[in-house]
Amino acid sequence: MATLAGIRSRTPTLVAVALGLALAGAGCGGAGTTTSSSRASAKQHAAGKGATAPAVPARLSYRPLFTLRAPLRDPASAALGDGRFVLLGGLDAADTSSDSIELASVHGLLPGATTLPLAQHDAQGAALDGRVYVFGGGSASELDHIVSFDPANRTVRTVGALPRAQSDVAVTQSGGTAYVVGGYDGTSWLNTILAWRPSTTPRVVGHLPVGLRYAAASAVGGRIVVIGGSTPSGASDAIYSFDPRTRRVRQIGRLPHPITHAGAATLGATVYLVGGRGDSLDAQTAGVWAINPLTGAVRAAGHLPHALSDTGVLTVGKAIIVAGGLSKAGTVTGVGELVARSG
């Protein structure tokens, strides 16, 4: 999480504000791809009944779209359909928490101003049943609230609470359920995976092998892929798969090097990890990596125009939106998209 003053001065005990991953000269990493049809079948069976192996992941190219009203990093984000998305909270260029809610499309910001109940950062969000829900986060201290935002009428209200206050979470949704992964409660790195549906109480459905903050998470094929993040001993290179049906967490691969404060999104049957950094506060990189959710194999898939961490990363249509973030020079305003290269 985050107290405001501590965000940029975190030691390894107060993990940093940016998630790293270098692209330069990178090739495959972690678990290798299968080399025979029998091995591929075994891996597919291990990933779960009905899973389908992803095609060769696309190489992605970055296209700039527009700029935000002000520099922003660490927002919660969610896709709304019809090419729209939303950014909620975050940190501005002065390391101050924001209460803003920004609606946008791929063409630019949309009119209308709405705010969160209080200024906050280091939360994440998920869209369920036409509404966006923000889980936890940090303000002057960690927060336990679940906040609902209705994009149809721009209303905001608190609809529930997490079992404990926690910031630095990763959030994704699958099958109408939001999953809140890891986080920090002000004292401890959390290893829990929480499941939540609207009008229910969050419940613990899984445990990671280690407490994890600032991980990236994305759903694919009914499973949750959890990538990198910060452990009590430093940035992680682990790639985990969580199956909500069996509540089993297993490590399926490794990144080429430890990464934290990155974002993840799914295109087709591939999970892409975007930007980030390692343990050093000024180690932002531009890497984009494709991760096979069945085998854990990792391959370079493109790069951002500038090294960034702490971006809003989400799938909108056939593109991955990359909004704001932290560069080596400071917090940025740019919004762009990663799209499959033609030819």
Secondary structure, DSSP 8 states (H G I E B T S, - for coil): ---TTTGGG--TTS--S--B---TT---BSS----SHHHHHHHHHHH-TT-----S---EEEEEEEE-SS--BS-EEEEEETTEEEEE--B-TTS-BEEEEEEEETTEE-S--EEEEEEEBS-EEEEETTEEEEE--BSSSB--EEEEEETTTTEEEEEEE-SS--BS-EEEEETTEEEEE--B-SS-B--EEEEE-TTS--EEEEE-SS--BS-EEEEETTEEEEE--EETTEEEEEEEEEETTTTEEEEEEEEEEEEBS-EEEEETTEEEEE--B-SSTT--EEEEEEE-TTT--EEEEEEEEEEEBS-EEEEETTEEEEE--EETTEE--EEEEEEE---
